[in-house]
Amino acid sequence: MKEKGKIVGVNGPVLTIGGSRAFEMMEMVYVGWQKLIGEVIAINRDNVIVQVYENTTGLKVGEPVYSSEEPMSLQLGPGIVGGVFDGIQRPLPTLEALTGPFIGRGLDTQSLDPERYWDVEITVKVGQQLEEGVVYALVPETGLLTHRVMVPPGMGGTVVETVPDGEYKVNDTVVTIKNRFSELVSLSLCQRWPVRKPRPFRLRHPLTKPLVTGQRVIDTLFPIAKGGAAAVPGSFGTGKTMTQHQLAKWSDADLIVYIGCGERGNEITEVLEDFPKLTDPRSGRPLMERTILIANTSNMPVAAREASIYTGITIAEYYRDMGYHVAIMADSTSRWAEALREISGRLEEMPAEEGFPAYLPSRLSQFYERAGYVENLNRSEGSVSIIGAVSPQGGDFSEPVTQNTKRFIRCFWALDRQLAYSRHYPAIHWLTSYSEYTELLEPWYEKEVAEGFQANRKEILRILQEESKLMEIVKLIGSDILPEEQKLTLEVAKLIRVGFLQQNIFHDVDTFVTIQKQYKMMRIILHVQRRMRNVVEAGIPVSQIRKTGLLDELVKMKYAILNQDLTPFVALHEKIDTVCDEVIESYRGFERTRSS
């Protein structure tokens, strides 16, 4: 660590450093006597601009600046899964042990515990040729996930020495190789990687498999593919964080990276307290065994908020390279954009719309474009799916962050304030949301679930759209004068909204629903629509079916029928036929009696 300059100006988290020829762009530096962590973001003729990821209170002109001679990088190895880190990958439990509940400054901590021993199984032999990405050791990181230690990108060679299987620390050399320059290179259990540089892969695959979430409105109407990108925009109190928590628990991703970026401290505290108590529903083990938490609250230094997004995506790519499917929950990208705006303002850059910097779209694209389903360097397959929450002020979806985000994502789950306030969860509105993955995923649904799945989905959406048009008329003149056919549409649409789209996350049966059960529920709803149309065509008002209580029973099928046993749908199908036939027969009998 060499001193290469001195502070000549302080403007909040933005510092001006003298000695521009000694630094490089994106280089990580240590600022002041306390060695606060910073990053070079601009180089002028005489000065360097550095953004500092810690509180700069008390810094003075003339204090030294030290160079790390490397870009802002992460330490990647066993010990990340189950950990809780700040925006620059410092472990929060370690920081708390050093300084108490309030994080101190200039703390020299390692991201991974250097003293912890790991059980290591070496998977290569002396004389074997290793290429970049090849797995040379296996470490059981948690009960749910095995860490596959890989040759770093850009490296490779012939194995000349290995250690026997046993217990080792992350920095211990376990394999030694000779590269093409005949140099000996030591490989440990960890590696470093710059956060702003995407990790390489061999091939990007088309997105043809869904990320199954167990949430009906998502899986059925607006699915996201593995390797896809989605946005969850909504105003305060509409359930962005709750939706992401549900996806983190129930989605079929191998690993969850949850980034609390600039959110309220009490929300992040709730996450930190609740996640360790949750059980993974697929394995019965603690959910933290497949979760990584990055906590960066709104009262933490604003520059670290900007870095936390890149920290999360880099960790996700690292586990993707092992062959895992990773889902990122970024909550929220709006706070990240606000950090960009504050830094840009202190740099006196020309503002664009609503004060955001002109490069906001390019930064958003750099984040969302790192999602994908790929063939890795070691020929395994993995994916990174990004689900970013957006917090538009006042729920205005026309503001810059939401509009620019829509350019780079293909799945838009718009949360509605009225639905949220009426206790409709998830509050994803079916008229303002969309998914461009439906056509790509259609072969999977038709093969893995049932033929006709997409046709049923389209019919469900058509009914909801028709209801929206009819409600405009109902608001003006009421529903009594509508023809029976239109009353039928309103009844079926209500059944879809309450019995299918609305989901109870606190109910053991309804909190997660398999794709197969979702399909059966759709079929039942569309079947009752057809039979009710038969009733209406017989000249019988819809109110006669409503009196039977059949529709109320169908609403409760989401609770009554288990995911593991779908046979009750057969009896429910028959009951619909029986009730509708009885209504038609009794009405005809009544007509015959009256006519006689």
Secondary structure by P-SEA (a helix, b strand, c coil): ccccbbbccccccbbbbcccccccccccccccccccbbbbccccccbbbbbbccccccccccbbbbbccccccccccccccccccccccccaaaaaacccccccccccccccccccccccccccccccccccccccccccccccbbbbbbccccbbbbbcccccccccccccccbbbbccccbbbbbccccccccccccccccccccccccccccccccccccccccbbbbbbbcccccaaaaaaaaaccccccbbbbbbccccaaaaaaaaacccccccccccccccccbbbbbbcccccaaaaaaaaaaaaaaaaaaaaabbbbbbbbccaaaaaaaaaaaaaaacccccccccccaaaaaaaaaaaccccccccccbbbbbbbbbbbbccccccccaaaaaaaacccccccccaaaaaaccccccccccccccccccaaaaaacccccaaaaaaaaaaaaaaaaaaaaaaaaccccccccaaaaaaaaaaaaaacccccccccccccccccaaaaaaaaaaaaaaaaaaaaaaaacccaaaaaaaaaaaaaaacccccccccccaaaaaaaaaaaaaaaaaaaaaaaaaaaac
